[in-house]
Amino acid sequence: MKVQDDEILIIETSDSSALHLKSSMMKNPSTAPKTTLSLLNHIKYEHLIAGISGGAISTLILHPLDLMKIRFAVSDGRTTIPQYSSLTSAFYTIIKQEGVKGLYRGVAPNVWGSGSAWGCYFLFYNSIKNWIQAGDSQYPLGPTLHMLAAAEAGVLTLLVTNPIWVVKTRLCLQYGPEALSSRECYNGMTDALVKIYKTEGVRGLYRGFIPGMFGVTHGALQFMTYEEMKTFYNRYRGIPFDNKLTTGEYLTFAAVSKLIAAAATYPYQVIRARLQDQHHRYEGTWDCIMKTWKYERMRGFYKGLAPYLLHVTPNICLVMLIYEKFTNN
């Protein structure tokens, strides 16, 4: 979507909501955004604050599961990386070798990353959605435009947060100074950012960006499913589609939408984690995909799925609940 010659250009679609938007703007040109400033008028910063709060709180509570997911994801059996046979094994091995502190390696960039990612995502998503609706929040977008808004928000968010995710992954995979060279030993989030930039440049901070772009489909699918489930449920009950739901209903729709998106798109997370891992060296995304397939077949693309689901299901429930309650949607 972009503003050009005082009109909004929309990807051609049979979606009735797109036709409604175009016709309504033709009838009432004053409602169409005419400048960048008009787009800024659709920004509501409570969405940013709600996203930051939800992302940070859920991450602090559930970080150990995220750490274990990453370690399972990069464990290809061909390196000296600790091998875990199960979640229980991983938990006790980390405690034994690294102490309780080991369960929270990388927690700082994870909190920063999750908070900023959710904050930016909700800010971009709701601003784009409100812009498409021309300020008419009572008009439903439909699945096509919901997915479009979510995808655009995902791309913008990834551009902002990818360096933080690289740092988080590397800190989570740091098992102690004795196992790494001094060049690769990071003493915290800031130290990691500086060292990665000095040794690998901007390219190092954006490792995993390409599979991350594929991950945009994850967020788009999740939000489209979530929004459509809420809309369908309210219409089924014969009430306005944007009517508030109960806590249990928000949690149910958040969990179901996350599980659907996760099942469909999880492999990109394995590829992204491996590209960001300091223990592995791949020539690029395709090289990583081919080596994973060669040595591990399909199973390799789903390593870490169990801790991931245990992590993201309560995570998304907390984030969406805090967001919905905070913004009174």
N, C-alpha and C positions, 0 to 999 in steps of 0.2 A: 504494500500500500504506500502511496506517496501523494503529496499535494502537487498538482500541476495545472497551471492556467485556471486557478480557482475551482478546480473540480477534484473529486476523489476518484482515483482509478482503482477498480477492484478486480481481482482475478475472476474471470468469467466462471460462473457456476450456475447450476439450476436452482440453487438454494433460494427460496422465496424471500429470506431475510435480506439477501444482497439486493434483490430487486426492490424490496421495500425501501431500503436505505437510499438507493439511487433515486427512486421516484420522489421520495420525501424531500430530498435535497434539491431536486429540480423544482419542486413546487414551492419550497421555502428556502431560497438560497442563503438566507441569513443564518440558517442553522449549520451550514457547511463550513468546516474549518478553512480559513483562507490564508492563514500564515502559520509559521511555527509557533507564534504566541498563542494562537487559538488551540493548538494541540496541548500546550502547557496548561491551559485552563482546565483540561480534563484530568490532570494529575491530582491525586488525593494522597497526601503523605501519611495518612493513618494506615494505608495499606503497607507502606514501607515499614512503619514501626511495628505493625502487627506481624509481618513476615519475619522481621529481625527477632522479635520476642519469641515467636513460636520455634524458629529454627535454632536459636541459641539454647533455649530451655530443653528441647528434645534431644539435642546433641550432647549436652552435658550429662543427661541421664543415660543415654544409650551408646555412648562412644565405644566402650569395650567390644560390643558386637560389630561395630563398623570396622574396628581394627582387625578383628579376627576374620571378617569377610575379605579384607584386602589381602591378608596373609594367605588365606586359602586360594584366592584368585590368582596370585602370582606363583604359587607352588606348582611347578611343572615337573618336578622329580629329576631335573637335570642340573640343579644348583645345590649349594650347601645351605640353602635357606631351611630353617627348622621345619620338619614335616610333622603334621598333626593328623591323627587318625579320626578325630571327631571333635565336636565343639567342646565337650568335657575335657578331652585330652589337651586341646589348645588352651583352655582356661587354666588348667593346673600347671601346664608346662610354662606358660608365661609367668604365672605367679612364682613358680619355683626358680626360674632362671632370671627374671627381671624384677620380681617383687610386684606389689600392687601398682606401683608407679608405671610398670610396663603396660598395664591395661589402658593407660591414658597417654601413651606416646602419640604425639600429633594432635592432642585435644585442642590446643590453642588455635592452630589454623583451621581445625574442623569447626570450632565454634564460630570463628570469624567467617569461614567459608559458608557454613550453613546459614548463619544469620544474614550475611550480605546477599547470599544467593536467594533465599526465600524472600528477603525484603525487596530486592531488585525484581524478582520474578512477579510477586504480587503487585508491585508498583507498575511495572511495565504492562503486565497482563490486564489489569483493571483500567489503566489509562488507555491502552489500545482498544479494549472492549468498549469503553465509554465513548471513545472517538468514533468507532464504527457505528455505534448506536446514535451518534449525533446528540448525545446527552439524554436520550430517552431510555432510561433504565428499565422501563416497563415493557420494552419490546424485546422478545427472545431472539437470540442470534441464530440458533440452530446449530447442528453439529459441525457443519463446514466452517463457519466463521468462528466458532468456539476454538476449533483446532487451529485455525489460522492465527488467531490472536495468541494462543498458547505457544505456538511454534516461534512466532516473532519474539515473544517475551523470552523464550528459551535461548535463542541466538544472542540477544543482547546481554542476557545474564551471564552466559558462558564467556563472552568477551571480557566481562568485568572480573569474573571469579576464577578463570582457569589457572593462573599462577598460584592462587591459594590452594587449589586442589593438588597441584604438583607438589607443593611443600608438605601438605598433609600426608600424601601417599608416601613420600620419602621418609618422613619422620616416623610414620607407622611401621616402616620396614627397616628401621635402624635398630639393630639388636645390641648395640654397645660399641664403644670406640675401638675395642680390640678386634672387631670383625670388619672394620672399614679403614680405608686409608684416611690420612688427615684431611685430604682434599674433599672427601665425601662425608666426613663426620660433621654433623650439624648440631649446633648448640642451642637451637631454638628457631622460632619462625623467622625472625628478622635475619639471623645468621644464614639460614637456609636460602632465603630470597636473594641475599647478597652473593653468596657463593655460587648459586645456580646461575645467576646473571653473569658473574665474572668468568665462570668456566664454560658456560654453554650459551650465553647470550640470551636474547629475547626468545629465540627458538626453544631453549631449554625450559623457559617458563610456560611455553605453550605446547609442551609435549602432551599427546593425547587429545589435542584439540579436534582433530578430524573425527575420531570415534565419538568424541563428545558431541559433535554436531549431529551424529546419528542419534545420540542420546536425547536430542531435542524432541524426537518423535515420542520418546518415553513420556516427557512432561506434557506434550500436546495430547497424546492418547489418554493420559491420566486425567487431565483437566476437562477434556471433552466428555469423557465418561462420567466424571463427577458432576459436571453441570447438567448433563442430559438426564442423569438419574434423579437429581433433585427436581428438575423440571417435570419429568414424566410422573414422579411420585405425587407432586402437588396437583398436577392436572388430573391424575387418577382420583384424587380426593375431592376434586371439584373446587379448588381454591386457587388464588393467583400463583403463577409459577415461581415468583420470587418471595413467597411467604416463608417466614422463619420456621426452622425445624427444631426438633428436640435434640438434646445432646446425643442421645443414643442413635438417632437417625443420621446426624452428621458423622458420627464415628463409623457407622455401618457403611455409608456411601464412600467415605474416605478410604476405608480398608479395602472394599471391593474394587474400587477404581485403581488403587495402587497395585493390588495383586494381579489384575488384568494387564496393566502396563508392564509390570515386572516380568511376568511370564513371557510377554511378547518381545521384550527388548533387552533382557539381561546380558547377553553376550558382549555388547559394546562395553560394559563396565569392566569385564575381564581384560579386553584388549586395551582399554584406556589405562587400567592399573599397571599392566605389564609394560606399556610404553613409558610410563612415568617412573617405573621401578629402577633404582640405581644399580641393582644386581644384574640386570639384563641389558643387552644391547641389541636393538633391532634396527634394520635399515629404514623402517617405516611401518605404516599401518598394515599394508598388504603382507610384508615380510612376517609381521607378528601373527597375522591370521593364518598364513600358510604353515608356519612352524607349530602353532598350536594345533592345527588340524593334523599335521604330519605325525607328531609325537603323542597326541592325546585324543585325537578324534573329537566327536561332538561333546563328549564328557568334559573336555578341557574348557569349553566355552561356558560351562555352567558351574565351574568350581566356585565355592563360596556362596552358592545360592541359599543354602539353609540359614547361615547367620545373617545373610542379607535380608531375607524375608522376616526373620525374627527382629531385625533392627528396624527396617523401614515401615513395617506395618504399624507398630505402636508410634513410631516417629511421625508418620503422616497423619495419624489420628490426632496426636497432640498438636501438631502444626495447624491442621485445618480447624480443629476445635478452638484453639486460641485465636486464630484468624477470624473465624466466623463470629465468635463472641465479641472480639475487640472491635470489629467493624459494624456489628449489628446487622449483618446481611441476612 
